[in-house]
Amino acid sequence: MEYLLRSQRLGLRNWEQTDLAPFAEMGRDPEVMRYLPKLLSEKESEAFIERMQQHFLTYGYCYFAVDHLETKEFIGFTGLMQQPWESKFTPAVDMGWRLKRSAWGKGFASEAALVCLEAAHTAFQLNEVYAFAAQGNSASEKVMQKIGMTYVGNFEHPKLANDDRFEYCIAYRKRFSEIRAVRA
């Protein structure tokens, strides 16, 4: 398996057709999808993977498929995505993650996110990266804090505007421009 990014325990890669079944299973899990508007059908899961593959061809990154290196098991995704929807924080590059329930509580989200932050800075030459989550999603907010992102505010997500469960989302940011200035 060719991994584009690696951490001690995880390999991040572009999506493959074999990821559809385990990803679709995640999309049907109400706990995994708790802070998202709805469960995903198999067709929606397939369309998501196709969007990731196309995004990767366009930008060189996407929400990467994540494997546990020891077992080679697909455990979810973590990565970077252009977000063109309208808000006070966008357009922007967003870092997102979603892991299957059996991968929770093991530090995998933070570990994969740190690898993505490093690549955002060094490989993709991005100036900043945002992370967004529904207000109340404390697990994702803890990941954002753990990887050194800074809280920058709340906002109404236009894709969730008609869903009362998600009145507001939180935004965190990591800026790399200051790091580059210091190194120069």
Stockholm file with secondary structure:
# STOCKHOLM 1.0

chainA/1-184         MEYLLRSQRLGLRNWEQTDLAPFAEMGRDPEVMRYLPKLLSEKESEAFIERMQQHFLTYGYCYFAVDHLETKEFIGFTGLMQQPWESKFTPAVDMGWRLKRSAWGKGFASEAALVCLEAAHTAFQLNEVYAFAAQGNSASEKVMQKIGMTYVGNFEHPKLANDDRFEYCIAYRKRFSEIRAVRA
#=GR chainA/1-184 SS CCCSEECSSEEEECCCGGGHHHHHHHHTCTTTTTTSSSCCCHHHHHHHHHHHHHHHHHHSCCEEEEEETTTTEEEEEEEEEEECSCSTTCSEEEEEEEECGGGTTSSHHHHHHHHHHHHHHHTSCCSEEEEEEETTCHHHHHHHHHTTCEEEEEECCGGGTTCGGGSCEEEEEEECHHHHHHHC
#=GC SS_cons         CCCSEECSSEEEECCCGGGHHHHHHHHTCTTTTTTSSSCCCHHHHHHHHHHHHHHHHHHSCCEEEEEETTTTEEEEEEEEEEECSCSTTCSEEEEEEEECGGGTTSSHHHHHHHHHHHHHHHTSCCSEEEEEEETTCHHHHHHHHHTTCEEEEEECCGGGTTCGGGSCEEEEEEECHHHHHHHC
//
